[in-house]
Amino acid sequence: MKISLQDLTARHATARRDAPHALTGLNVDIAEGEQLAVIGPSGAGKTTLLEVLACARPPASGSLTVDGAAPWSLPRRALQALRGRLILVPQVPPLPPRQRVVTAVLAGRLPSWTLWTALRSLFYPVDIPAADAALDAFELSDKLFERVDRLSGGERQRVGLARALVAPARLWLVDEPLSALDPARAQRAIAALVREAHARGVTLVATLHQVDAALAHFPRILGLREGRLVFDLPAAEVTPELLARLYAQHEDELLGGPAPADNRPQPAPPVVMQCR
């Protein structure tokens, strides 16, 4: 999918009406099948950007077009169809704790299923091989029939990534997918994600705190700070000086802290359902 942002301004989901904008004056064009990473310190507006691209949050001003269409000017049914062609993978995937992993992964196909198929898959998963292959890409095929509440936080994040692989989406929007992974797993997971997106010709936009992973695996990097675009460059042109300016007063985020362990089950996050 092809995306264009023109002088786009947007507010954070929980911001007061008089609060500063989370994004201000963004001008970005993303080609169909392109893979890019968005980096920047906490509070830069990275998650808000993904929500805008996912057609979940309308711009306060400026314009967004997706495949040449302005989402918020479309009829409701057309907007729903457009949303069905993309997938937003949040940092903490909203996975029902008692659900089996195979069912959680295949939920990525909900936009293309009838109601009957969706209900049947809750009891008899309709395409187990597809779920197994998606999990295998992220080294989780042994968890195929495990319950979600028995997974670690990092395993849940990888289940969310596997869900994208089975979805009928042409745009993957992935928010901080490595935050609960140790460095070695993080590198393998992001490499698999970019590899799969490239092989399928899918447009991929991922926000990352791990600057080294972004530079190593993505050909294009967007640097955001305080809601503004600081740079939009090929990874090879992102210098240490640029990164130092981007993360000024946030050097600890640039250097990175100790990685969280990925070997203990974590409490299940609350399940938030969003109707389209």
C-alpha positions in Angstrom: 0.0 0.0 0.0 1.1 3.5 -0.8 0.9 6.3 1.8 1.2 10.0 1.7 1.2 12.5 4.6 1.0 16.2 3.8 1.5 18.7 6.5 -0.2 16.3 8.9 -0.9 17.2 12.5 -2.5 14.8 15.1 -3.2 14.6 18.8 -2.4 11.8 21.2 -5.3 9.5 22.1 -5.5 10.7 25.7 -4.5 14.4 25.2 -6.6 17.3 26.4 -7.9 19.6 23.7 -5.5 22.3 24.8 -2.5 20.0 24.9 0.3 20.2 22.3 -0.1 18.1 19.2 1.7 14.7 19.2 2.6 15.1 15.5 3.1 18.4 13.8 3.6 19.2 10.1 4.6 15.8 8.9 5.4 15.4 5.2 6.2 11.8 4.3 5.6 9.6 1.3 5.9 5.8 1.6 6.0 3.7 -1.6 4.1 0.4 -2.0 6.2 -2.5 -0.7 8.7 -0.3 1.2 10.0 -1.2 4.6 11.0 1.6 7.0 11.7 2.1 10.7 10.6 5.1 12.8 13.0 5.9 15.7 13.1 8.6 18.3 13.0 9.2 22.1 9.9 8.4 24.2 7.1 10.9 23.6 8.2 11.6 20.0 4.8 10.6 18.5 5.8 7.2 17.1 2.7 5.3 18.3 0.4 8.2 17.3 1.9 8.0 13.8 1.0 4.3 13.5 -2.5 5.0 14.7 -3.0 7.6 12.1 -1.6 5.3 9.4 -3.9 2.6 10.6 -6.9 4.9 10.0 -7.7 4.6 13.7 -7.1 8.3 14.5 -8.1 11.2 12.1 -5.6 14.0 11.6 -6.3 17.3 13.4 -5.2 19.0 10.2 -3.3 18.2 7.0 -4.0 15.1 4.9 -3.5 11.4 4.8 -4.0 9.3 1.7 -3.7 5.5 1.5 -3.5 4.1 -2.0 -4.7 7.5 -3.3 -7.8 7.5 -1.1 -8.5 9.9 1.9 -9.7 7.5 4.5 -11.8 9.9 6.5 -13.7 11.0 3.5 -14.8 7.5 2.5 -18.2 6.0 3.3 -18.2 3.8 6.4 -18.2 0.5 4.5 -15.3 1.6 2.3 -13.3 2.7 5.3 -13.9 -0.7 6.9 -12.7 -2.4 3.8 -9.6 -0.2 3.8 -8.9 -1.1 7.4 -9.2 -4.7 6.5 -6.2 -4.4 4.2 -3.9 -3.3 7.0 -2.9 -4.7 10.4 -1.7 -2.8 13.4 0.4 -4.8 15.8 0.6 -3.1 19.2 3.5 -3.3 21.6 1.3 -5.5 23.9 -0.9 -7.6 21.7 -4.5 -7.9 23.1 -4.6 -11.7 23.3 -7.3 -13.4 25.3 -5.4 -15.3 28.1 -7.3 -18.6 27.8 -7.1 -18.7 24.0 -4.8 -21.1 22.3 -1.9 -19.7 20.3 -3.1 -21.2 17.0 -6.5 -19.4 17.4 -4.8 -16.1 18.3 -2.6 -16.2 15.2 -5.4 -17.1 12.9 -7.4 -14.2 14.2 -5.3 -12.2 11.8 -7.5 -13.5 9.0 -10.7 -12.1 10.5 -11.1 -9.3 8.0 -11.4 -11.9 5.2 -13.6 -14.4 7.0 -17.3 -14.7 7.1 -18.9 -14.7 10.6 -19.5 -18.4 10.3 -15.8 -19.1 9.5 -14.7 -17.0 12.4 -16.9 -18.8 14.8 -15.9 -22.2 13.5 -12.2 -21.4 13.8 -12.7 -20.7 17.5 -13.3 -24.4 18.0 -11.7 -26.0 15.0 -8.8 -23.8 13.6 -9.3 -23.6 9.9 -5.7 -23.4 8.7 -3.3 -24.9 11.2 -0.4 -25.2 8.7 -0.5 -21.5 8.0 -0.4 -20.7 11.7 2.4 -23.1 12.3 4.5 -21.6 9.4 3.9 -18.1 10.7 5.0 -19.1 14.2 8.0 -21.0 12.9 9.2 -17.7 11.3 9.6 -16.4 14.8 10.8 -19.6 16.4 7.5 -20.4 18.2 6.1 -23.4 16.3 6.4 -25.5 19.5 3.8 -23.1 21.1 1.2 -23.8 18.5 -1.4 -25.3 20.9 -0.2 -23.6 24.1 -2.5 -21.3 26.0 -1.7 -17.6 25.7 -1.5 -17.1 29.5 1.3 -19.6 29.6 3.5 -17.5 27.3 6.2 -15.0 28.3 5.9 -11.3 27.3 8.3 -11.8 24.5 6.5 -14.8 23.2 3.3 -12.9 23.2 5.0 -10.2 21.1 6.1 -12.8 18.6 2.6 -14.2 18.4 1.4 -10.7 17.4 4.0 -10.7 14.7 3.0 -14.1 13.5 -0.6 -12.9 13.3 0.5 -10.3 10.7 2.0 -13.0 8.5 -1.4 -14.8 8.1 -3.4 -11.6 7.7 -4.7 -10.5 4.3 -3.0 -7.1 4.9 -0.9 -5.2 2.5 0.3 -2.8 5.1 1.9 -3.9 8.4 2.1 -1.3 11.2 4.2 -2.7 14.0 4.7 -0.8 17.3 7.9 -1.6 19.4 7.9 -5.3 18.6 11.2 -6.0 20.4 10.6 -4.4 23.9 10.2 -7.8 25.7 12.9 -9.7 23.7 16.5 -10.4 24.6 19.0 -9.0 22.1 19.6 -12.2 20.2 15.9 -13.0 19.8 15.2 -9.3 18.9 17.7 -9.4 16.0 16.3 -12.7 14.6 12.6 -11.5 15.0 13.1 -8.2 13.2 15.1 -9.9 10.5 12.3 -12.4 9.9 9.7 -9.6 9.9 11.5 -7.5 7.3 12.4 -10.6 5.2 8.7 -11.7 5.1 7.5 -8.2 4.3 10.0 -7.9 1.4 9.2 -11.3 0.0 5.5 -10.6 0.0 5.8 -7.0 -1.3 4.1 -5.7 1.8 4.6 -2.2 3.1 6.1 -2.3 6.6 6.3 0.6 9.0 7.8 -0.3 12.4 8.6 1.9 15.4 11.7 0.8 17.3 13.6 1.9 20.4 16.5 -0.4 19.3 18.4 1.9 17.0 21.0 -0.7 16.1 18.3 -3.1 14.9 16.6 -0.4 12.9 19.9 0.6 11.2 20.8 -3.0 10.5 17.6 -4.3 9.0 15.7 -1.4 7.5 16.8 0.5 4.3 15.0 3.7 5.3 14.9 5.5 8.7 12.5 8.2 9.9 13.7 10.2 13.0 10.9 11.8 15.1 11.4 14.1 18.0 8.6 16.0 19.8 6.2 15.2 17.0 8.4 16.6 14.2 10.3 14.9 11.5 14.0 15.4 12.2 15.3 13.3 9.3 14.2 10.9 6.6 17.2 9.1 5.3 18.6 5.8 4.0 20.0 3.9 6.9 23.5 4.2 5.6 23.3 8.0 5.9 22.1 8.1 9.5 25.3 9.2 11.3 26.2 9.1 15.0 25.9 12.9 15.0 22.3 12.8 13.8 21.4 10.2 16.4 23.0 12.3 19.1 20.9 15.3 18.2 17.8 13.2 17.9 18.2 11.7 21.3 19.6 14.8 23.1 18.6 14.6 26.8 17.6 11.0 26.1 21.0 9.4 25.7 20.0 6.4 27.9 17.4 5.4 25.3 19.9 5.7 22.5 22.4 3.5 24.4 19.8 1.1 25.5 19.2 -0.5 28.8 19.3 -4.2 29.9 17.1 -6.4 27.9 14.1 -8.0 29.7 14.1 -11.7 30.2 12.0 -13.7 27.8 11.7 -16.9 29.8 8.9 -16.3 32.3 5.2 -16.2 31.8 3.9 -12.7 32.3 0.4 -11.5 33.5 -2.0 -11.3 30.6 -2.7 -7.7 29.5 -6.4 -6.6 29.5 -8.2 -7.5 26.3 -9.3 -4.5 24.3 -11.6 -5.1 21.4 -11.8 -2.5 18.6 -14.7 -2.8 16.2 -14.2 -1.8 12.6 
